[in-house]
């Protein structure tokens, strides 16, 4: 259900510059967009550390939020 829109809006199939502005904003919310930017930076540019650090920090933020949410929802209760 969420895989196809995530792939289409990540920039893997279509470049994000060709999308309309509101959809570009929505695509920046998805973690797949930042992962694709990270892969493109590593494989094509190789030494763009500013973009590499930005994409890694966004993905680390998503990981922190999801881990915190899962810890909160799966907390052991004694009673």
N, C-alpha and C positions, 0 to 999 in steps of 0.2 A: 504494500500500500504506500509506503513512504520511500521505497528504494528508487523507483523511476523518477519522481520529481527531484529527489536529491541528486541523482546523477545528471539529469538534464540541467538543473540550476547550479551545478558545481563548476561548470566551465569545461567539463570533460568532453562533451559532444559539441556544444556551441560555445563560441567565445562570449564572455559576459558583456563585452562592449557592444554586442549586437542586440542585446536584450533591452526592452524599455526600462526606463528609470525606476518605476515602482517595483518591477520584478527584480532588478539588480539589488535593490535594498533588501528585499526578502531573501535573495540568495546569499547575502552577507551574514544572515542569521544562521545558516546551515553550516555545520562543521565540515561537511564534505567540500565546500568551497575553499576553505582554508587549507585542507589537506591537499587538494589539487594544486593550489598555489605553492604549497611547500614542495610537492613533487616536481612541479615545473621549475621552481627555483633550483632545486638540487640537480636535476638532470640537464636543464638547458643553460642556465646562467652559471651555476656552480659557486659563485663567490659573492652573491648579493646577501650579505649577512643581515642587513636591516630587514629585508623582506622575510628572510629565514627566521629571525628572532620574533618578528611580529606574528607570523603564522604559528610558530611554536607556542608563543604565549597565549594566543587565542585558543588553541587546542588544549593547552594546559588548564586554562580557565574552564573550558567545557568539562574536562576530566574532573577538576576539583568540584564543580557544581554537581555533576552526576554521582560522584563518589559520596559527597556529603548527603545528597538526597537518598541514596540507597542505604547509607548507614543509619540515617534517621528513620527510614521506613522499616528497616529490618532489625531494629534494636531489640535485644533480648529483654524480656520482662520477667521479673521474678514472681509476680503474682498473677 
